[in-house]
Amino acid sequence: MRRRILLLCAALLVAGFVVRPAAETLLSVWWDITPGWCGAPGPESSNIICRQLFRRPSIPMILATTFVLTALLAACYPAIRWCLRPLHDLTPVIANVGPQNLGHRLRPGDGRDELAVLGRTIDDMMDRIAIGYEAQRRFAADASHELRTPLAVQRTLIEVGLARKLKDGQLELLAAQLLETNERNERLIEGLLALSESDRGLISRTPLRLDRITAEVLDAHRARADAAGVTITSELSPRVVIGEQVLLERLVSNLIQNAIKYNRPGGTIDVRVGDEPALSVVNTGDDVPPDEVPALFEPFRRRSGSRIDHSGGAGLGLAIARSITRAHDGIIAASSTGHDGLRVQVSFRTGTG
């Protein structure tokens, strides 16, 4: 397309040199065709229009030049369409892309012209869209599975209760099982809502003290940590983050809950707030191979890559933490040496905290 535009510019440059000669030729042809229309410009000329025109000799030339330029512009229209033909050819290709063929790519090659760069940019965009679409599809499928299981359990328990008369002890057991299943559904739905809320981004941005938020969350979880035999240590330095308090509280809470749940009796949780990273949570839990760490941030995933077990969590803790961090223009990362737990660090860009 660059060559086509250069050719068009060269043609216009050449045409610029012939505008005046063409206008003069047009005038001479006009005088030849209509010799009696206007005589020589003089007092004896009886044509009032001619006298007015020839008092300003430039007017006929201006009119002829305007006519020539108009003709050139009309001739340039198909040339411009010819120059933009490559872009026009891309339109139906891009218009036909949809969920059914997200794998389609333009593959323009390694050229350096603008069209090749545009094609590679569109292909990169399609890669990101395909990844996001696949993640949403997988998330919806996993969420459906996680909701279907407790609902099936509830249905079975209710059918058993209706099939025969239950004694008081059996009735209490049935009610307890239904209550436990219902609580798990509530946790799962609450997690899905929190994930959706964090994915939408921030509605407002307020300077907040991350160290104070972390201190409040730790105080709320110390009893739970003591019950699990886990000791919490902290070092909280003043740190300001621009964001929403509810989401930041959920971020810290999810990391602390995850550190307690996947810890061991007699283990520890070390929480630090500072400049860089802004937040660090280290627990002494099970061994986590380094190559399995990224999967921990996927919804409904655990280390083995399968869906979560039913030990009380919804499998969305770290996924929600990642979404909240992204909403605050931050980065969350986990690391493991292959033994003795997991380290999760949250960093915020300069200017957001």
N, C-alpha and C positions, 0 to 999 in steps of 0.2 A: 504494500500500500504506500510505503514511503516513496518508491520509484514512480508510482502513478502520480502522486502529488507533485513530485519534482518535474515530471513531464508537463503537467498542467501549468505549473508556474512558468516554465520555459515558454510554453505556447502563449501564455498571457503576456510575457515580456516581449516576445516577438510581435504580438498583436498591438502592443502599445506604440511601436514604431510606425505602424501602418495606419493608425487611426486618422492622423491629419491628412496624409495623401489620399486615403479612401474618402474622407470628407470632401476634399477638393475635387476629386474625380466625380463624386456624387453631384456636386454643384455644377460642374461643367456639363455633365450628362443632362442635368435638369434644364440648364439654359438651352442646350441643343434641342431637347424635346419640345420645349415651350418657348420658342424664340419670340413670339408675338405677345407673350403674357406680360412682359415687362421690358420696356425700352431702356436706352442708356440713361443713367442718372443725370438728369439736367433739368433746367427750368422748363424746357419744352415738354418734359414728360407729363402726360395727362393722368397717369395712374397714381393716385394718391398713396396707395399701399406701397408701390415701388419707391416713391420719394421718401416715405417714412423708413422703409427698410434700409435704403442706401445712405441715409443720413448716419446710420450706425453700421458700417461695413462688417462688423464682427457678428451681427445677429444671424445672417445666413450661415456663416461658418459654425456658429454655436449650434444652430438647429441641425446642420448636417452631422456635426460631431456627436450630438446626442443620439441621432438616429443610428450612427455606426456603433456607438457604445451599446445601445439597446440590443442591436443585432448580435454583438459579441456576447453579451450576457445571456441571451437566449441560446446561443450556440454552446455556452459554458455549462448549461444545466445538465445535458447528457454526459458531458465530460466529468462533472462532479459526481454524478451517479456512478460512473465507471470507476472513479477513484475510491468511492465508498462501498463498492461491490463486495470486497472481502468481509466488511462488517455486516453488510446486509445478509450475506450467506450464513453468518453465525446465528442470526436471529431464530430461524426455525429449529436449529440444533439445540439452542438453549431453552427455547419455549417448550420442547418436548421432554425436558428432563423433569422427572417426578419421582415419587417414592418407589415406583415400579422399576426404575432404571437409574438409580443413584450411582451405579458403577460406570456409567458412560463418561468418557473423558475426551477432550479435544485432541490432546497429544500433539501440539504444534511443533515439536522438535526443539533443537537447541539454538534456533535463530535469535538474532539480537534486535530484529525490527520490532516496532510497537505491537504489531498484531501477534507475534509469537510471545512477547511478554504478557500481553493480555490473555492469550490462551493458557499460558502456564499459571497465571494468577487465578483464572476461572477454575482450572483443574485443582489447584490447591484449595480454593474455596469449597469445591465439591467434596474433596477429601474430608475437610472439617465438618461439612454438613452430614456426610455419610456416617462419620464417627458419632456425631451427636444423635443422629436418628437411630442408629443401632443401639446406642446406650439407652435412649428413651424406650425403645422397643423391648430391650432386655429388662429394663427396670419395670415396665408395665407387666411383663410376663412373670417376673419374680414376685412382684407385689400381689398379683392375682393368686399365685401359688401360696404365698404366705397367708393370705386371707382365706383361701379355700380350706386349708388344713384345719384351723380352729373352728370354722363354721361347720365342717363335716363332723368334728368331734362333738360340737354342741348338738347337732341334729341327732347323732347317735345316742347321746345321753338322754335327750328328751324322749326319743322313741323307746328307749329302755324303760324310762320312768312311766310312760303311758302304757307299755305292754303288760305290766304286772304291778300289783300292789306292793309298795315298798314299805319296809319297816322304818321306824324312826331313825335308826343308825344309817340305813341305806339312803334314806331321804337326805339326811345331813351330808353324807358323802357326795351324793349326786349334786346337791346345791353347791358344795364347796368346789367340785370340779367345774361346774358351770361358771361359777364366779371367777375361778382362776383363768379359764379360757376367755371369758369376757374381758378380764383385765389385760390379758395379752393382746386382744384385739384393740383395746383402747390405746395401749402403748404403741402398737404398730400404726394406728391411724394418726395418733399424735405425732409420731415420727415423720410420717408422710406429709402431714400438714406443715411441720417445721421445715422439712426439706423444700417444700414448695414455696414457703414464705422466704427462705433464704435465697432461693434461686431467682426470685423476682428482683433482687437487688435492694438497695437502701432507699426508703422513702424520705428519711431525714438524716442529716449528719450533724452530730453534736460532739464537742470535745469531752471525752470521758476518761476517767482514771482507771486504767486496766488493772493496776495493782489493788485498788479498792474493790473492784468487782470480783477479782480473784479471791481476795480475803473473805468476802461475804460467801462466795460459793464454797470455799474450803470449810468455813464454820458450819455450813449447812450439811456437809458430808462427813464431818469427823465422827459422828455417831455411827454411821454406816461403815466407815473404815475401821473403827474400833471393833464392831461386831464381826468383821471379816478378819480381824487380827492383822491389820495393815497399819503401819505408822506413816503419818504424813509429815514431811518437813517442807519448809518454804522459806524463800528469800525474795521478798517483794520490794522492788525499788520503784520509785515514782515513774509512771509511764502514761502518757496521754495518747489516746487513739481516737480518731474521728470516726464516729459510727453510731449505731443504735444500741442502746443498753440491753434491751431484751435479747437481741441476737448475740451480743458479746457474752452475756450471762449464759446463754445456751451453749456457746462454743466452749467456754471453760468448764461448764457442768458436764458436757459430753466427754471431754477428755479426762476429767477426774473420775467419772463413773466407769469409763472404759478401763482406766488404770486400776481401779478397785476390783472390778469384776474379773479381769484377767491377771490378777496378782496371785500370790501364794500366802498361806498363813505365815506370819512373821516377816512378811515382805515390807517394802517401803515404797513410798511415792515422794519424789522430790519435785517440787513446783517452784519455778523461778520466773520472775517478771523483771525485765530490764530493757535496755536499748536494743540490742541485737543478740539473739532473737528477742522479740517482745514477750513471748511466753514459751516456757519449756516445761514439759511434764515427762518425768522418767519413772518407770515402774520396774519392779523386779518380778516379772512374771515368767511365763513359759518361754522356752527357746523359740525364737522366730528367725528362720533362715532369711538372709538379706534379700534373696530373689523373690520371696513371698510377701515382702512388706508392701509394695504398691497395691496388691489386691485387697489389703485391709480397708482401703478407702472406697471400695466399690460397694454399692448397696446390696444387702442380703448376702454378703460374702464373708467367709472366714479364711483362715490360713490355707486350708486344703483346696480352696477354690470352689467348694460346694456351698449350698445354701446353709444358713446358720442353723444351729441346733435350737432347741426349744428350752433353753435354760433361763428364760426370763427376759432376754433382750430382744429388740426388734431388728438388730443387724444394721441399723442406720446411723449409729453414733458418730463414727468417723466420716461417713459420707456427708452428714449434716455439718460437721465441723469444717470439712473442706469447702462446702458450699458457702457457709458463713464467712470463711476467710476470704474467698474469692469476691464475695460481695463487698468486703472492706478493702479490696485491692491488695490483698496480702497473699502470702505463700505459706502453705502448710506442708511439712515434710516429716517423714518418719525414718528412723535409722535403727539398725540392729547390728550387733557384732556377731550374731549367731547364738548368743547365750545371754541369760540373765535379763530378760525383759526387753522393753521397747522405749525409745526416746522419740517424743513428738515435739517439734518445734514450729512455732508460728512467727512469721516475720511480716512486718508491714512496711510499705514503701515510705521513703522520706516524704513528708507532706501529708500523710494520712495518720501519722502518729508521732 
